[in-house]
Amino acid sequence: MYFPPFTSSLLVAARCLALTSLLGGMVACGKAEKPKAVSPAEVENPVKESDLTTIVITADAEKRLGIKTVAIKTDNVQATREVGGEIQAVPGQAVTIVAPVQGTLRGGASLTAGQRVRQGQTLYSLVPLPPERDLLTLDQGTTQARTQLQVAQARLQRAEELLADRAGSVRARDDARADVALAQRALADARARQGAMNGNTNGGQALPIKAPLSGVVQRVSVAPGSVVTANTVLVELAALNKVWVRVPLFVGDLRRVGKEQSVTVRPLNGGAARQARAVEAPLLSTSAGTGTPGAGTAGTGTADVFYELDNTNEAFRPGERVAVDVTLGSGSSATGGTATTAALTIPAAALLYDASGGQWVYVRTKPRQYTRQRVEVQRAVGNQIVISRGVQAGAEVVTDGAAELFGTEFGGSH
């Protein structure tokens, strides 16, 4: 069929328009079918932590709580190291008590590790035993002594009968009586040796084992009633009126620690801190691999130094772990004075702890408005706390009344 040129152009245009509409519809359908992204969780009206920890109080409440603030400042504080230490008994003040001779132990039933004893207190009674070779013949010796006594008694009876019949002499009777007495003594000795095997002195003398010093029982090695040989370890005691603190110190800090410098020792349970003085320790040999003070421990990069601590009330026990604050000097030999570093400090009264151990302070942001801010504590220097981050210099932190604000915030105060 013949179409004029004009009509052909119209047909081509119509086809192109239909094709374009079809493609547009397909694209539109493709866009409509794409799923919309859905958030797994939505938080409505999010609030910053600082808004949750802000307290606004009245002037009367501020006065009643006795709130006082101080400005955070940058101070020069002593350069210190906090390291771990171990309490040890002073060498020469820990003794091991051994059995002086072979024997049977009596007493000591209530002796246990950790018990305090006094100097001169009797710990055990030791009933001596005969030598080992004699123990094998005790029964035989007793039987023999009994037989000898029976023979001597028979001779005495015969001598008395002969004397009564005027066929014997007085001297023969007296000799027979002496033989009986000797046989009786021999039998008694044999029975006493047998009784000693069972811990019975039968009136014999027992050796008292006494404490050579006042201290604490470290270990009990034997039970009452045991048969022990000579030099058997019975009990170990340690005098605790003074103890040593072994501190493994980094070798790079050794030259910054004075030879006569004291350190602060703190129990891990938060007890009162005490001062300990440096001591020159002798050559020691322990499982930790220690040596003379300043001797390195292989593989750890540390050296052991020792400090003596007054422990009159026996608050520390050998083997206990403690925290030790060591002050570092500024010179290579720790004679050039104490090294100081610039740091942010706050009074110890301003620091608060929550139930999970978090550390906080209250900062006055506006008049009668206080915001609780989280801080990170680096260390304590006397009554000051060194803060590594969380607050800035110049901020006013609450000292007096901080605990009351904490209670007010969480409903513990009215």
C-alpha beads as a LAMMPS data file, in Angstrom:
LAMMPS data file: protein, C-alpha beads

414 atoms
413 bonds

1 atom types
1 bond types

-500.0 500.0 xlo xhi
-500.0 500.0 ylo yhi
-500.0 500.0 zlo zhi

Masses

1 110.0

Atoms # bond

1 1 1 0.000 0.000 0.000
2 1 1 1.276 3.446 -0.874
3 1 1 1.483 6.229 1.789
4 1 1 2.323 9.764 0.950
5 1 1 5.554 11.152 2.482
6 1 1 3.664 13.326 4.912
7 1 1 1.586 10.423 6.153
8 1 1 4.706 8.288 6.659
9 1 1 6.285 10.921 8.852
10 1 1 3.200 11.028 11.033
11 1 1 3.254 7.278 11.481
12 1 1 6.905 7.275 12.488
13 1 1 6.303 10.066 14.999
14 1 1 3.343 8.194 16.481
15 1 1 5.392 5.039 16.876
16 1 1 8.231 6.914 18.598
17 1 1 5.790 8.591 20.960
18 1 1 4.207 5.255 21.872
19 1 1 7.618 3.697 22.496
20 1 1 8.687 6.618 24.697
21 1 1 5.465 6.375 26.727
22 1 1 5.988 2.659 27.200
23 1 1 9.563 3.112 28.425
24 1 1 8.515 5.942 30.735
25 1 1 5.815 3.752 32.202
26 1 1 8.285 0.969 32.793
27 1 1 10.710 3.324 34.557
28 1 1 7.888 4.742 36.658
29 1 1 6.809 1.243 37.636
30 1 1 10.386 0.368 38.529
31 1 1 10.668 3.381 40.870
32 1 1 7.361 2.608 42.538
33 1 1 8.344 -0.998 43.250
34 1 1 11.634 -0.109 45.111
35 1 1 11.087 -0.802 48.889
36 1 1 11.572 2.046 51.327
37 1 1 14.378 1.609 53.929
38 1 1 13.028 1.067 57.472
39 1 1 15.153 1.895 60.546
40 1 1 15.361 -1.018 63.039
41 1 1 14.915 1.354 65.981
42 1 1 13.827 4.900 66.518
43 1 1 14.636 7.115 69.498
44 1 1 12.072 9.766 70.169
45 1 1 13.189 13.011 71.752
46 1 1 16.852 11.992 72.324
47 1 1 18.442 13.631 75.368
48 1 1 22.145 14.214 75.964
49 1 1 23.821 12.721 79.040
50 1 1 24.613 16.216 80.310
51 1 1 20.897 17.055 80.322
52 1 1 20.122 13.946 82.373
53 1 1 22.751 14.745 84.999
54 1 1 21.924 18.404 85.636
55 1 1 20.406 19.468 88.944
56 1 1 18.822 22.856 89.576
57 1 1 18.229 23.686 93.239
58 1 1 16.917 26.640 95.160
59 1 1 19.056 29.081 97.095
60 1 1 17.706 27.705 100.392
61 1 1 18.560 24.129 99.369
62 1 1 22.034 25.211 98.314
63 1 1 22.591 26.784 101.716
64 1 1 21.115 23.832 103.579
65 1 1 23.347 21.336 101.731
66 1 1 26.389 23.471 102.519
67 1 1 27.676 23.350 98.968
68 1 1 31.171 24.686 98.350
69 1 1 33.125 24.710 95.124
70 1 1 36.741 25.109 94.050
71 1 1 38.166 25.937 90.652
72 1 1 40.049 23.205 88.838
73 1 1 43.626 24.280 88.262
74 1 1 46.795 22.962 86.748
75 1 1 49.374 22.092 89.417
76 1 1 52.880 20.730 89.395
77 1 1 52.541 17.325 91.050
78 1 1 55.158 14.793 91.972
79 1 1 56.065 12.237 89.350
80 1 1 55.149 8.851 90.780
81 1 1 54.692 5.280 89.686
82 1 1 51.949 3.048 91.032
83 1 1 53.213 -0.527 91.005
84 1 1 52.217 -3.766 92.652
85 1 1 54.082 -5.155 95.646
86 1 1 54.096 -8.302 97.738
87 1 1 54.337 -8.549 101.534
88 1 1 57.102 -10.844 102.765
89 1 1 58.333 -11.885 106.183
90 1 1 61.591 -10.238 107.209
91 1 1 64.484 -12.670 106.685
92 1 1 65.574 -13.977 110.056
93 1 1 62.137 -13.299 111.531
94 1 1 60.600 -16.403 109.956
95 1 1 61.606 -19.607 111.703
96 1 1 61.067 -23.300 111.074
97 1 1 60.733 -25.496 114.171
98 1 1 61.970 -29.083 113.821
99 1 1 61.958 -32.114 116.111
100 1 1 65.250 -32.277 118.048
101 1 1 65.119 -36.072 118.463
102 1 1 63.025 -38.984 117.388
103 1 1 59.827 -39.255 119.373
104 1 1 56.055 -39.097 119.642
105 1 1 54.251 -35.720 119.562
106 1 1 51.715 -34.827 122.209
107 1 1 49.582 -31.682 122.454
108 1 1 49.217 -29.083 119.736
109 1 1 45.698 -30.219 118.812
110 1 1 44.477 -26.603 118.491
111 1 1 47.483 -25.385 116.493
112 1 1 46.357 -24.152 113.050
113 1 1 47.742 -21.934 110.305
114 1 1 47.029 -18.269 110.943
115 1 1 46.974 -18.660 114.718
116 1 1 48.944 -16.150 116.783
117 1 1 51.404 -17.530 119.319
118 1 1 53.511 -15.912 122.051
119 1 1 57.208 -16.279 122.606
120 1 1 57.834 -19.159 125.017
121 1 1 54.409 -20.734 124.446
122 1 1 54.532 -24.564 124.414
123 1 1 53.420 -25.817 121.014
124 1 1 54.089 -29.572 121.411
125 1 1 55.478 -32.085 123.894
126 1 1 57.865 -34.634 122.419
127 1 1 58.242 -38.049 124.063
128 1 1 61.699 -39.313 123.002
129 1 1 61.946 -42.765 121.422
130 1 1 64.942 -45.135 121.518
131 1 1 67.085 -45.538 118.398
132 1 1 65.558 -47.257 115.408
133 1 1 67.548 -50.474 115.940
134 1 1 66.126 -50.794 119.467
135 1 1 62.536 -50.357 118.295
136 1 1 62.709 -53.715 116.562
137 1 1 63.593 -55.539 119.799
138 1 1 61.238 -53.781 122.248
139 1 1 58.874 -56.748 122.568
140 1 1 61.761 -59.158 122.865
141 1 1 63.432 -57.045 125.538
142 1 1 60.243 -56.798 127.583
143 1 1 59.704 -60.565 127.443
144 1 1 63.297 -61.182 128.460
145 1 1 63.074 -58.747 131.377
146 1 1 59.873 -60.415 132.572
147 1 1 61.509 -63.857 132.447
148 1 1 64.535 -62.619 134.363
149 1 1 62.259 -61.200 137.029
150 1 1 60.440 -64.517 137.373
151 1 1 63.755 -66.396 137.730
152 1 1 65.016 -63.899 140.336
153 1 1 61.780 -64.187 142.315
154 1 1 62.041 -68.002 142.267
155 1 1 65.632 -67.826 143.555
156 1 1 64.570 -65.466 146.328
157 1 1 61.778 -67.807 147.376
158 1 1 64.207 -70.771 147.431
159 1 1 66.766 -68.784 149.460
160 1 1 64.132 -67.818 152.045
161 1 1 62.961 -71.456 152.357
162 1 1 66.529 -72.688 152.884
163 1 1 67.131 -69.999 155.483
164 1 1 63.945 -71.013 157.293
165 1 1 65.156 -74.623 157.397
166 1 1 68.554 -73.437 158.613
167 1 1 70.074 -74.869 155.420
168 1 1 70.867 -71.524 153.790
169 1 1 72.567 -68.270 154.662
170 1 1 71.386 -64.724 155.202
171 1 1 73.844 -63.520 152.553
172 1 1 72.320 -65.798 149.904
173 1 1 68.852 -64.446 150.712
174 1 1 70.065 -60.801 150.470
175 1 1 71.745 -61.462 147.111
176 1 1 68.510 -62.971 145.814
177 1 1 66.555 -59.904 146.942
178 1 1 69.016 -57.617 145.086
179 1 1 68.607 -59.681 141.926
180 1 1 64.807 -59.314 142.155
181 1 1 65.101 -55.522 142.519
182 1 1 67.356 -55.312 139.478
183 1 1 65.015 -57.459 137.432
184 1 1 62.027 -55.332 138.425
185 1 1 63.840 -52.157 137.313
186 1 1 64.814 -53.747 133.997
187 1 1 61.190 -54.757 133.352
188 1 1 59.944 -51.269 134.208
189 1 1 62.408 -49.714 131.747
190 1 1 61.345 -52.122 129.009
191 1 1 57.673 -51.308 129.584
192 1 1 58.454 -47.557 129.546
193 1 1 60.105 -47.885 126.142
194 1 1 57.051 -49.695 124.830
195 1 1 54.769 -47.023 126.299
196 1 1 56.771 -44.308 124.573
197 1 1 55.891 -45.861 121.241
198 1 1 52.231 -45.171 122.054
199 1 1 52.902 -41.641 123.351
200 1 1 52.722 -42.622 126.999
201 1 1 55.591 -41.355 129.126
202 1 1 54.625 -43.538 132.098
203 1 1 55.933 -40.804 134.318
204 1 1 58.951 -40.167 132.086
205 1 1 60.177 -36.739 130.956
206 1 1 58.716 -35.216 127.734
207 1 1 60.588 -32.475 125.860
208 1 1 58.584 -29.220 125.466
209 1 1 58.680 -27.619 121.987
210 1 1 58.269 -23.855 122.553
211 1 1 57.796 -20.882 120.216
212 1 1 61.080 -18.953 119.893
213 1 1 59.263 -15.712 118.989
214 1 1 55.834 -14.096 118.959
215 1 1 54.162 -14.277 115.580
216 1 1 51.708 -16.083 113.363
217 1 1 51.699 -19.761 112.432
218 1 1 52.423 -20.024 108.730
219 1 1 52.180 -23.794 108.308
220 1 1 51.589 -26.896 110.433
221 1 1 53.314 -29.971 109.020
222 1 1 52.430 -32.754 111.497
223 1 1 49.466 -33.885 113.565
224 1 1 49.458 -34.591 117.316
225 1 1 50.262 -38.209 118.132
226 1 1 52.545 -38.608 115.122
227 1 1 55.850 -40.432 115.449
228 1 1 58.526 -38.168 113.980
229 1 1 62.212 -38.571 113.334
230 1 1 64.909 -36.070 114.217
231 1 1 64.852 -32.829 112.137
232 1 1 61.266 -33.360 110.967
233 1 1 59.621 -29.967 110.267
234 1 1 56.853 -29.430 112.812
235 1 1 55.625 -25.858 112.329
236 1 1 56.661 -22.603 110.641
237 1 1 56.317 -19.239 112.410
238 1 1 56.710 -15.674 111.152
239 1 1 57.108 -12.530 113.235
240 1 1 54.881 -9.832 111.751
241 1 1 55.723 -6.768 113.838
242 1 1 57.777 -5.723 110.811
243 1 1 57.404 -6.961 107.238
244 1 1 59.108 -6.327 103.931
245 1 1 57.458 -5.195 100.705
246 1 1 58.988 -6.597 97.525
247 1 1 58.472 -4.155 94.639
248 1 1 59.354 -5.189 91.061
249 1 1 60.344 -1.797 89.635
250 1 1 60.959 -1.053 85.960
251 1 1 64.721 -0.931 85.389
252 1 1 64.419 2.435 83.655
253 1 1 63.145 3.974 86.911
254 1 1 65.838 2.562 89.189
255 1 1 68.143 5.573 88.829
256 1 1 65.254 7.895 89.645
257 1 1 64.553 6.257 92.991
258 1 1 66.574 7.430 95.986
259 1 1 68.388 4.817 98.060
260 1 1 66.830 6.106 101.278
261 1 1 63.512 7.114 99.788
262 1 1 60.224 6.041 101.366
263 1 1 57.204 4.754 99.485
264 1 1 53.488 4.689 100.225
265 1 1 51.930 1.244 100.636
266 1 1 48.165 0.860 100.219
267 1 1 46.037 -2.278 100.763
268 1 1 44.032 -3.331 97.730
269 1 1 40.848 -3.311 99.798
270 1 1 41.087 0.454 100.346
271 1 1 42.575 0.448 103.859
272 1 1 44.785 3.133 105.343
273 1 1 48.051 3.851 103.527
274 1 1 51.396 3.552 105.319
275 1 1 54.951 4.679 104.719
276 1 1 57.710 2.106 104.189
277 1 1 61.439 2.828 104.186
278 1 1 63.991 1.383 101.794
279 1 1 66.216 -1.440 103.069
280 1 1 69.290 -3.175 101.715
281 1 1 68.153 -6.747 101.253
282 1 1 70.587 -9.676 101.361
283 1 1 70.915 -12.120 98.518
284 1 1 67.562 -13.864 98.355
285 1 1 66.373 -16.897 96.471
286 1 1 62.648 -17.170 95.861
287 1 1 60.332 -18.574 93.225
288 1 1 59.973 -15.064 91.820
289 1 1 63.660 -15.038 90.936
290 1 1 64.844 -12.186 93.110
291 1 1 68.376 -11.177 93.935
292 1 1 70.052 -8.215 95.509
293 1 1 68.091 -4.941 95.300
294 1 1 68.390 -3.661 91.783
295 1 1 69.098 -7.074 90.280
296 1 1 67.087 -7.633 87.119
297 1 1 64.492 -10.346 86.726
298 1 1 64.982 -12.133 83.413
299 1 1 62.261 -11.622 80.828
300 1 1 60.298 -8.937 82.698
301 1 1 62.469 -5.819 82.490
302 1 1 62.025 -5.249 86.228
303 1 1 64.259 -5.316 89.281
304 1 1 63.242 -6.082 92.852
305 1 1 63.650 -3.425 95.522
306 1 1 62.642 -3.904 99.153
307 1 1 61.022 -1.663 101.759
308 1 1 60.414 -2.271 105.463
309 1 1 56.958 -1.599 106.841
310 1 1 55.896 -1.231 110.460
311 1 1 53.215 -3.851 111.062
312 1 1 52.700 -3.756 114.818
313 1 1 48.955 -4.351 114.514
314 1 1 49.574 -7.187 111.997
315 1 1 47.380 -5.600 109.337
316 1 1 49.521 -7.091 106.557
317 1 1 50.268 -10.786 106.056
318 1 1 53.059 -12.473 104.070
319 1 1 51.953 -13.155 100.503
320 1 1 49.452 -10.270 100.447
321 1 1 49.417 -8.075 97.329
322 1 1 49.507 -4.308 97.839
323 1 1 49.679 -1.105 95.765
324 1 1 52.889 0.908 96.111
325 1 1 53.327 4.569 95.121
326 1 1 56.970 5.285 94.278
327 1 1 58.084 8.919 93.949
328 1 1 60.537 9.438 91.097
329 1 1 63.428 11.855 91.254
330 1 1 64.404 14.311 88.532
331 1 1 68.100 13.431 88.286
332 1 1 69.817 10.345 86.965
333 1 1 70.735 9.347 90.505
334 1 1 67.592 10.678 92.172
335 1 1 69.618 13.373 93.935
336 1 1 68.467 16.346 91.884
337 1 1 65.142 16.768 93.681
338 1 1 61.706 15.411 93.026
339 1 1 60.451 15.434 89.448
340 1 1 57.158 17.240 88.834
341 1 1 54.656 17.233 86.017
342 1 1 51.797 19.617 85.155
343 1 1 48.372 18.061 85.630
344 1 1 44.757 18.918 86.412
345 1 1 43.981 18.295 90.071
346 1 1 40.847 18.299 92.189
347 1 1 40.356 17.729 95.925
348 1 1 39.696 14.118 96.869
349 1 1 36.364 15.189 98.430
350 1 1 35.054 16.174 94.973
351 1 1 35.350 12.669 93.512
352 1 1 32.295 10.384 93.578
353 1 1 31.813 6.741 92.584
354 1 1 28.614 5.177 91.283
355 1 1 27.498 1.588 91.862
356 1 1 29.442 0.288 88.851
357 1 1 32.660 2.073 89.785
358 1 1 32.224 5.063 87.492
359 1 1 34.005 8.242 88.581
360 1 1 32.112 11.546 88.635
361 1 1 32.290 15.161 89.776
362 1 1 29.648 17.877 90.002
363 1 1 30.476 21.047 88.063
364 1 1 28.630 24.339 88.636
365 1 1 27.555 25.418 85.151
366 1 1 25.198 28.226 86.221
367 1 1 24.107 29.781 89.502
368 1 1 22.395 27.002 91.517
369 1 1 22.811 24.608 88.573
370 1 1 25.133 21.604 88.882
371 1 1 26.000 19.058 86.212
372 1 1 27.439 15.650 86.985
373 1 1 30.354 14.916 84.649
374 1 1 32.258 11.710 84.146
375 1 1 36.020 11.935 84.757
376 1 1 38.993 9.630 84.426
377 1 1 41.337 9.487 87.399
378 1 1 45.024 9.017 86.760
379 1 1 46.336 8.769 90.339
380 1 1 46.154 10.248 93.805
381 1 1 48.817 12.568 95.230
382 1 1 48.165 13.186 98.893
383 1 1 44.722 14.786 99.217
384 1 1 44.628 15.708 95.529
385 1 1 43.331 13.639 92.629
386 1 1 45.033 13.912 89.253
387 1 1 42.440 13.961 86.443
388 1 1 43.445 12.816 82.957
389 1 1 40.232 13.851 81.181
390 1 1 36.597 14.762 81.686
391 1 1 36.891 18.355 82.957
392 1 1 38.777 21.480 82.006
393 1 1 40.884 23.927 83.967
394 1 1 38.820 26.746 85.460
395 1 1 35.646 24.709 85.956
396 1 1 34.167 24.874 89.464
397 1 1 33.718 21.452 91.050
398 1 1 31.714 20.772 94.189
399 1 1 33.696 19.638 97.243
400 1 1 31.447 20.067 100.296
401 1 1 27.968 18.781 99.512
402 1 1 28.925 16.587 96.537
403 1 1 27.570 13.447 98.191
404 1 1 24.356 15.299 99.080
405 1 1 23.870 16.335 95.457
406 1 1 24.424 12.724 94.419
407 1 1 21.721 11.604 96.849
408 1 1 19.386 14.357 95.680
409 1 1 19.761 13.325 92.060
410 1 1 18.968 9.670 92.703
411 1 1 16.276 10.174 95.313
412 1 1 18.328 9.315 98.383
413 1 1 18.006 12.771 99.935
414 1 1 15.155 15.225 100.480

Bonds

1 1 1 2
2 1 2 3
3 1 3 4
4 1 4 5
5 1 5 6
6 1 6 7
7 1 7 8
8 1 8 9
9 1 9 10
10 1 10 11
11 1 11 12
12 1 12 13
13 1 13 14
14 1 14 15
15 1 15 16
16 1 16 17
17 1 17 18
18 1 18 19
19 1 19 20
20 1 20 21
21 1 21 22
22 1 22 23
23 1 23 24
24 1 24 25
25 1 25 26
26 1 26 27
27 1 27 28
28 1 28 29
29 1 29 30
30 1 30 31
31 1 31 32
32 1 32 33
33 1 33 34
34 1 34 35
35 1 35 36
36 1 36 37
37 1 37 38
38 1 38 39
39 1 39 40
40 1 40 41
41 1 41 42
42 1 42 43
43 1 43 44
44 1 44 45
45 1 45 46
46 1 46 47
47 1 47 48
48 1 48 49
49 1 49 50
50 1 50 51
51 1 51 52
52 1 52 53
53 1 53 54
54 1 54 55
55 1 55 56
56 1 56 57
57 1 57 58
58 1 58 59
59 1 59 60
60 1 60 61
61 1 61 62
62 1 62 63
63 1 63 64
64 1 64 65
65 1 65 66
66 1 66 67
67 1 67 68
68 1 68 69
69 1 69 70
70 1 70 71
71 1 71 72
72 1 72 73
73 1 73 74
74 1 74 75
75 1 75 76
76 1 76 77
77 1 77 78
78 1 78 79
79 1 79 80
80 1 80 81
81 1 81 82
82 1 82 83
83 1 83 84
84 1 84 85
85 1 85 86
86 1 86 87
87 1 87 88
88 1 88 89
89 1 89 90
90 1 90 91
91 1 91 92
92 1 92 93
93 1 93 94
94 1 94 95
95 1 95 96
96 1 96 97
97 1 97 98
98 1 98 99
99 1 99 100
100 1 100 101
101 1 101 102
102 1 102 103
103 1 103 104
104 1 104 105
105 1 105 106
106 1 106 107
107 1 107 108
108 1 108 109
109 1 109 110
110 1 110 111
111 1 111 112
112 1 112 113
113 1 113 114
114 1 114 115
115 1 115 116
116 1 116 117
117 1 117 118
118 1 118 119
119 1 119 120
120 1 120 121
121 1 121 122
122 1 122 123
123 1 123 124
124 1 124 125
125 1 125 126
126 1 126 127
127 1 127 128
128 1 128 129
129 1 129 130
130 1 130 131
131 1 131 132
132 1 132 133
133 1 133 134
134 1 134 135
135 1 135 136
136 1 136 137
137 1 137 138
138 1 138 139
139 1 139 140
140 1 140 141
141 1 141 142
142 1 142 143
143 1 143 144
144 1 144 145
145 1 145 146
146 1 146 147
147 1 147 148
148 1 148 149
149 1 149 150
150 1 150 151
151 1 151 152
152 1 152 153
153 1 153 154
154 1 154 155
155 1 155 156
156 1 156 157
157 1 157 158
158 1 158 159
159 1 159 160
160 1 160 161
161 1 161 162
162 1 162 163
163 1 163 164
164 1 164 165
165 1 165 166
166 1 166 167
167 1 167 168
168 1 168 169
169 1 169 170
170 1 170 171
171 1 171 172
172 1 172 173
173 1 173 174
174 1 174 175
175 1 175 176
176 1 176 177
177 1 177 178
178 1 178 179
179 1 179 180
180 1 180 181
181 1 181 182
182 1 182 183
183 1 183 184
184 1 184 185
185 1 185 186
186 1 186 187
187 1 187 188
188 1 188 189
189 1 189 190
190 1 190 191
191 1 191 192
192 1 192 193
193 1 193 194
194 1 194 195
195 1 195 196
196 1 196 197
197 1 197 198
198 1 198 199
199 1 199 200
200 1 200 201
201 1 201 202
202 1 202 203
203 1 203 204
204 1 204 205
205 1 205 206
206 1 206 207
207 1 207 208
208 1 208 209
209 1 209 210
210 1 210 211
211 1 211 212
212 1 212 213
213 1 213 214
214 1 214 215
215 1 215 216
216 1 216 217
217 1 217 218
218 1 218 219
219 1 219 220
220 1 220 221
221 1 221 222
222 1 222 223
223 1 223 224
224 1 224 225
225 1 225 226
226 1 226 227
227 1 227 228
228 1 228 229
229 1 229 230
230 1 230 231
231 1 231 232
232 1 232 233
233 1 233 234
234 1 234 235
235 1 235 236
236 1 236 237
237 1 237 238
238 1 238 239
239 1 239 240
240 1 240 241
241 1 241 242
242 1 242 243
243 1 243 244
244 1 244 245
245 1 245 246
246 1 246 247
247 1 247 248
248 1 248 249
249 1 249 250
250 1 250 251
251 1 251 252
252 1 252 253
253 1 253 254
254 1 254 255
255 1 255 256
256 1 256 257
257 1 257 258
258 1 258 259
259 1 259 260
260 1 260 261
261 1 261 262
262 1 262 263
263 1 263 264
264 1 264 265
265 1 265 266
266 1 266 267
267 1 267 268
268 1 268 269
269 1 269 270
270 1 270 271
271 1 271 272
272 1 272 273
273 1 273 274
274 1 274 275
275 1 275 276
276 1 276 277
277 1 277 278
278 1 278 279
279 1 279 280
280 1 280 281
281 1 281 282
282 1 282 283
283 1 283 284
284 1 284 285
285 1 285 286
286 1 286 287
287 1 287 288
288 1 288 289
289 1 289 290
290 1 290 291
291 1 291 292
292 1 292 293
293 1 293 294
294 1 294 295
295 1 295 296
296 1 296 297
297 1 297 298
298 1 298 299
299 1 299 300
300 1 300 301
301 1 301 302
302 1 302 303
303 1 303 304
304 1 304 305
305 1 305 306
306 1 306 307
307 1 307 308
308 1 308 309
309 1 309 310
310 1 310 311
311 1 311 312
312 1 312 313
313 1 313 314
314 1 314 315
315 1 315 316
316 1 316 317
317 1 317 318
318 1 318 319
319 1 319 320
320 1 320 321
321 1 321 322
322 1 322 323
323 1 323 324
324 1 324 325
325 1 325 326
326 1 326 327
327 1 327 328
328 1 328 329
329 1 329 330
330 1 330 331
331 1 331 332
332 1 332 333
333 1 333 334
334 1 334 335
335 1 335 336
336 1 336 337
337 1 337 338
338 1 338 339
339 1 339 340
340 1 340 341
341 1 341 342
342 1 342 343
343 1 343 344
344 1 344 345
345 1 345 346
346 1 346 347
347 1 347 348
348 1 348 349
349 1 349 350
350 1 350 351
351 1 351 352
352 1 352 353
353 1 353 354
354 1 354 355
355 1 355 356
356 1 356 357
357 1 357 358
358 1 358 359
359 1 359 360
360 1 360 361
361 1 361 362
362 1 362 363
363 1 363 364
364 1 364 365
365 1 365 366
366 1 366 367
367 1 367 368
368 1 368 369
369 1 369 370
370 1 370 371
371 1 371 372
372 1 372 373
373 1 373 374
374 1 374 375
375 1 375 376
376 1 376 377
377 1 377 378
378 1 378 379
379 1 379 380
380 1 380 381
381 1 381 382
382 1 382 383
383 1 383 384
384 1 384 385
385 1 385 386
386 1 386 387
387 1 387 388
388 1 388 389
389 1 389 390
390 1 390 391
391 1 391 392
392 1 392 393
393 1 393 394
394 1 394 395
395 1 395 396
396 1 396 397
397 1 397 398
398 1 398 399
399 1 399 400
400 1 400 401
401 1 401 402
402 1 402 403
403 1 403 404
404 1 404 405
405 1 405 406
406 1 406 407
407 1 407 408
408 1 408 409
409 1 409 410
410 1 410 411
411 1 411 412
412 1 412 413
413 1 413 414
